[in-house]
Amino acid sequence: MTKQFTTLRNMYKQFFKRFFDFLIAFTGIIVISPLFILLILILSVANQGAGVFFTQKRPGKNEKIFRVVKFKTMTDEKDKNGNLLPESQRLTKTGRFIRQTSLDEIPQLINVLKGDMSLIGPRPLLIEYLPLYNKQQARRHEVRPGITGWAQVNGRNAISWEQKFTYDVWYVDNLSFLLDLKVLFLTLYKVIKRSDIYMKDNLIMEKFNGKN
């Protein structure tokens, strides 16, 4: 790796990546605003009064906590004891389609505008996972989390947690404009193809237990 390439790579990482994130997210929200509104209307009915947006605290860059926003794809149905039913039972047919096509990720463009997230980076996971990471896995928090990432275009839900973290750390070490461009185009291809989505015939991710 030449000194000039290293300098350009660092400039992209420290300044231009955030600039492009903001520009693309801002433009994207404007362009897809009709779809955004349509999904709000559809989910307000499909979710049976459970709301349209799902928000949850997640760790971002340097493990700073932020609130991620997505389209809600499940109802709030409860059992006779007042406890929420399993996620697999609350996932609606409409929600399943929206997850398959990754449309539930659209509101995260707001997180990108705010600077909580990037377009490309390791996916933001649950806060409860933080104490479960080993030192190497924790390096995924050295960059902003992304709407899509290197792990997502290399298997998504079809690979193990260990493989995901390996891809995440590899991305951290190799972050560049060309790599982000590659991830972006591969993401579009996989969304259109709807590949690497299923794990055990559903769209609910198995939780990380620190032993994977």
C-alpha positions in Angstrom: 0.0 0.0 0.0 1.6 3.3 -1.1 1.8 6.3 1.1 -0.4 8.3 -1.3 -3.1 5.6 -1.3 -3.0 5.5 2.5 -3.4 9.3 2.7 -6.4 9.2 0.3 -7.9 6.3 2.3 -7.6 8.2 5.5 -9.1 11.4 4.0 -12.1 9.3 2.9 -12.5 7.7 6.3 -12.2 10.9 8.3 -14.1 13.3 6.1 -15.5 12.3 2.7 -17.3 9.2 3.9 -19.4 11.3 6.2 -20.0 13.9 3.5 -21.2 11.2 1.0 -23.3 9.6 3.7 -25.2 12.8 4.4 -25.5 13.8 0.7 -26.9 10.3 -0.4 -29.2 10.0 2.7 -30.6 13.5 2.2 -31.2 12.9 -1.5 -32.5 9.4 -0.9 -35.2 10.6 1.6 -36.4 13.2 -0.9 -36.5 10.7 -3.8 -38.2 7.9 -2.0 -40.6 10.1 0.1 -43.7 8.8 -1.8 -42.7 5.2 -1.0 -42.0 6.2 2.6 -45.5 7.7 3.0 -47.0 4.6 1.3 -45.3 2.2 3.7 -46.5 4.3 6.6 -50.1 4.0 5.4 -49.8 0.2 4.7 -48.1 -0.6 8.1 -50.6 1.5 10.1 -53.2 -1.1 9.0 -51.1 -4.3 8.8 -49.6 -3.8 12.3 -53.1 -3.7 13.9 -52.6 -0.5 15.9 -49.1 -1.4 17.0 -47.5 1.6 15.4 -45.4 2.1 12.3 -41.9 2.7 13.6 -39.7 0.5 15.8 -37.0 2.3 17.8 -34.3 0.6 20.0 -31.1 1.7 21.7 -28.0 0.3 19.9 -24.3 0.9 20.3 -22.6 3.0 17.6 -19.1 4.2 17.0 -16.9 3.8 20.1 -20.0 2.0 21.7 -21.8 5.3 22.0 -25.5 4.5 22.5 -28.1 5.9 20.0 -31.7 5.0 19.1 -32.0 3.2 15.7 -35.3 3.6 13.8 -36.8 1.1 11.5 -40.3 0.3 10.1 -42.1 -1.9 12.5 -43.0 -5.3 10.9 -44.8 -7.0 13.9 -47.9 -6.6 15.9 -48.1 -6.3 19.7 -50.2 -9.4 20.2 -50.0 -10.9 23.7 -50.9 -14.2 25.2 -53.6 -14.7 27.9 -51.0 -13.7 30.6 -50.3 -10.4 28.9 -46.9 -11.3 27.6 -45.9 -10.6 24.0 -46.2 -13.6 21.7 -42.9 -14.9 20.1 -41.6 -12.6 17.3 -42.2 -15.3 14.7 -45.9 -15.3 15.6 -46.2 -11.5 15.5 -44.4 -11.0 12.2 -47.2 -10.2 9.7 -47.3 -11.2 6.0 -46.8 -7.6 5.1 -43.9 -7.4 7.5 -42.3 -10.5 6.1 -42.3 -9.0 2.6 -41.0 -5.7 3.9 -38.1 -7.5 5.6 -37.4 -9.7 2.6 -37.0 -6.6 0.4 -35.1 -4.7 3.2 -37.7 -1.9 3.0 -37.8 -1.9 6.8 -34.3 -0.3 6.8 -35.4 2.9 5.0 -36.0 5.0 8.2 -32.4 4.4 9.1 -31.6 7.1 6.5 -32.6 9.5 9.3 -29.9 7.9 11.6 -27.4 8.5 8.8 -28.4 12.2 8.5 -28.0 12.6 12.3 -24.5 11.0 12.1 -25.4 8.0 14.3 -24.9 5.6 11.4 -23.2 5.4 8.0 -24.7 3.9 4.8 -22.0 1.2 4.9 -20.6 -0.4 8.1 -21.1 -3.2 10.6 -24.8 -3.5 11.5 -25.7 -2.0 14.9 -26.6 -4.9 17.2 -28.1 -5.2 20.7 -26.7 -3.4 23.7 -26.8 -6.7 25.6 -24.2 -8.2 23.3 -21.5 -5.7 24.4 -20.1 -7.7 27.3 -20.1 -10.9 25.1 -17.7 -9.7 22.5 -14.0 -10.7 22.7 -11.4 -8.0 22.1 -11.2 -8.6 18.3 -15.0 -8.7 17.8 -15.4 -5.4 19.8 -13.3 -3.7 17.1 -16.5 -3.5 14.9 -17.3 -0.4 17.0 -14.3 1.5 15.7 -16.4 2.9 12.8 -20.0 4.0 12.5 -22.5 1.2 12.1 -24.2 0.9 8.7 -27.5 0.2 7.1 -25.7 -2.4 5.1 -22.2 -3.9 5.4 -19.5 -6.3 4.3 -21.1 -9.1 6.3 -24.5 -8.5 4.8 -23.3 -8.9 1.2 -21.3 -12.0 2.2 -24.1 -14.1 3.7 -26.3 -11.9 5.8 -28.6 -14.2 7.9 -27.1 -17.3 6.3 -23.7 -17.2 8.1 -22.7 -17.7 11.7 -22.1 -14.9 14.2 -18.4 -15.7 14.1 -18.3 -15.2 10.4 -20.2 -12.0 10.6 -17.8 -10.5 13.2 -14.8 -11.6 11.1 -16.3 -9.7 8.1 -17.0 -6.7 10.3 -13.5 -6.4 11.5 -12.1 -7.0 8.1 -14.2 -4.1 6.9 -12.8 -1.9 9.7 -9.3 -2.7 8.6 -9.9 -2.2 4.9 -12.5 0.6 4.8 -12.1 2.6 1.6 -14.3 4.4 -1.0 -13.9 1.5 -3.5 -14.9 -1.0 -0.9 -18.0 1.0 0.1 -18.9 1.3 -3.6 -18.6 -2.4 -4.0 -20.8 -3.1 -0.9 -23.4 -0.6 -2.1 -23.8 -2.3 -5.5 -23.7 -5.8 -4.0 -26.4 -4.8 -1.6 -28.7 -3.5 -4.4 -28.0 -6.8 -6.3 -28.9 -9.0 -3.3 -32.0 -7.0 -2.5 -33.3 -7.3 -6.0 -32.4 -11.0 -6.0 -33.7 -11.4 -2.4 -30.8 -13.7 -1.5 -29.1 -14.6 1.8 -32.2 -13.7 3.8 -33.5 -16.8 5.5 -32.2 -18.6 8.5 -34.2 -21.7 9.6 -37.1 -20.6 7.4 -37.8 -17.3 9.1 -36.6 -13.8 9.2 -35.9 -13.6 12.9 -32.2 -13.6 13.8 -30.9 -16.0 16.4 -29.5 -14.1 19.4 -25.7 -14.0 19.9 -24.7 -15.8 23.1 -21.0 -15.2 23.1 -20.2 -18.8 22.2 -20.5 -18.7 18.4 
